[in-house]
Amino acid sequence: MAMTHHDDVVDAPRQSAIAGKADLAFRCRSLSVDLGLGDTRRRIINDLNLELPKNQFVCILGESGVGKTTLLRVFGGLVPASEGTIELNGQPVSGPPSGAVFVFQNYAASLLPWRTARKNVELGLEASVGKAERQARALEALKQVNLSNHANDYPRQLSGGMQQRVQIARALALNPQLLLMDEPFGALDAMTRENLQVELRRIQQASGATIIFITHDVDEAVFLADRLIVLRSKPANIGLDVVSPLPRERDQVHTKETPAYLELRHTIYEMLRSRSE
Amino acid sequence: MDAASKSGRITTQSGPGALARFNWPGLATIVALIALWELYSRTLGARFGTIASVADIASAFNKLLFEGPLLEQLIHTLTVSIIGWIIASVIGLAMGAAIGLWRPVWAYTMASIDVLRSIPSISLVSIALMVFGFSSKMEMVIVVYVSQWPVLLATAGGIRAVPGSYLETARTVRLSNAAMTFKILLPGALPSILVGLRLSLTLAIALAVVAEMVGNPAGLGFGLVFSQQAIQPAQAFAYLVTIGIVGWGLNAAFVLIAGRLFRAYGPAL
């Protein structure tokens, strides 16, 4: 790679090797994915290797159409891998694994309109958890996303940002070890999005979950991530994998003025530009 | 869209009082039409000799209701329509759910269903008459057979049309197949199913009346044909009005009950 890393930017694979296997949450080896049938079948992802520890906020960036969403859907067990293995806490992933929850980009289409916010959040708990505990956990999850006052509202009565927070609460209620988020803030206005970014980092740190967050917004990725992965095309593979030098505590104004932030942002933009040329 | 649905909520939950919500312009049109009919029946219509005035229709209605068989006939038609509709709905829901949920069932049955339901329903009355004779059984069979199709198709189609995003949601929170059916597919298909049920109700009343007109000597349809053959225009019109009120009333009751039962679906339902 013809690029210069800032001194603070440590290669992520090396760092997770240091962290050791005990903390490993998620691993995929030689992952390849083919989509389509017959003549239109083509390789979307080729020979991708990735290891993620617990409690890490990972942002995956890449140009539009590179296969970010497909990769995330494979991680979530919604699309089968064609070759290679995926493991979550040592268990091979085939179908949506326990402990991993997907947060979809289109919140309006993923909340059930006939259920209130609380009942939407309870959806994943109904088979396993008694009524009283289920309600308590749903309300706790709604509290985490600051929606306590809207527990009995239907999705149609909530704003877009609130609907997406309900979807995040639904995932949190399941105490996931891995949250898979597919451009969750893509359809929201700038102000709502920035507030949710701060909230999401706070939630991630409180819960200790590993988050894989897909976005095509460089600023969003740099602000959110503990670790950034840029996909190169085609078929998709990891082009850049760096650990963020930013401190754990971040805010929208000051963090974005620090040299480390600007440096990292510069690195990512250079990377994306060199890919598109 | 958010703003629209919110304002919809306001009018249903905390809107103005019943008096202000009442459709006064709609009522005004009905009153005007009745007045026009009265005028027509006394002027241009009079030369037919068979166009009854509003006053004559009202008095015929009164007489049929208190001295004649109207009440008994009304109860008969209502009973057959409602019971037939309920039986048809149960059959339609069960078959529609099976067809919507299992791909092979769809593949095996849908072609036959398309052919069967395309037979104009009126033409089945002759066959039913031949098989079951001039009886209420014939009437009930016709009602059930014809009004099962809209429910069946709406249920099967509604299940198939549940957005893929709901199914992916169900998968990522790891619902079982049974939970997927009862918590996602059927509730997701409900708005479509309600449309089918409403269509079926309208059909049930129509087919009950038709069966009574040509086959079963009972009910409002029989009363209507009897009046026509006796050349009693005021009576015939009184039956017509009664049938209209039955159709309107059952439909209104359905909308009211469905709206109450499924309030969760919001004002769009």
HADDOCK unambig.tbl for C-alpha pairs under 7 A between the chains (distance, minus, plus):
assign (segid A and resid 96 and name CA) (segid B and resid 171 and name CA) 6.52 0.50 0.50
assign (segid A and resid 96 and name CA) (segid B and resid 172 and name CA) 5.60 0.50 0.50
assign (segid A and resid 96 and name CA) (segid B and resid 174 and name CA) 6.71 0.50 0.50
assign (segid A and resid 101 and name CA) (segid B and resid 172 and name CA) 5.59 0.50 0.50
assign (segid A and resid 101 and name CA) (segid B and resid 173 and name CA) 6.52 0.50 0.50
assign (segid A and resid 102 and name CA) (segid B and resid 172 and name CA) 5.89 0.50 0.50
assign (segid A and resid 109 and name CA) (segid B and resid 165 and name CA) 5.83 0.50 0.50
assign (segid A and resid 109 and name CA) (segid B and resid 166 and name CA) 6.86 0.50 0.50
assign (segid A and resid 110 and name CA) (segid B and resid 165 and name CA) 5.41 0.50 0.50
assign (segid A and resid 110 and name CA) (segid B and resid 166 and name CA) 5.41 0.50 0.50
assign (segid A and resid 110 and name CA) (segid B and resid 169 and name CA) 5.99 0.50 0.50
assign (segid A and resid 113 and name CA) (segid B and resid 265 and name CA) 6.72 0.50 0.50
assign (segid A and resid 114 and name CA) (segid B and resid 264 and name CA) 5.01 0.50 0.50
assign (segid A and resid 114 and name CA) (segid B and resid 265 and name CA) 4.96 0.50 0.50
assign (segid A and resid 115 and name CA) (segid B and resid 264 and name CA) 6.78 0.50 0.50
assign (segid A and resid 124 and name CA) (segid B and resid 173 and name CA) 4.77 0.50 0.50
assign (segid A and resid 124 and name CA) (segid B and resid 174 and name CA) 6.77 0.50 0.50
assign (segid A and resid 124 and name CA) (segid B and resid 175 and name CA) 6.84 0.50 0.50
assign (segid A and resid 156 and name CA) (segid B and resid 2 and name CA) 6.49 0.50 0.50
assign (segid A and resid 156 and name CA) (segid B and resid 5 and name CA) 6.71 0.50 0.50
assign (segid A and resid 157 and name CA) (segid B and resid 6 and name CA) 6.05 0.50 0.50
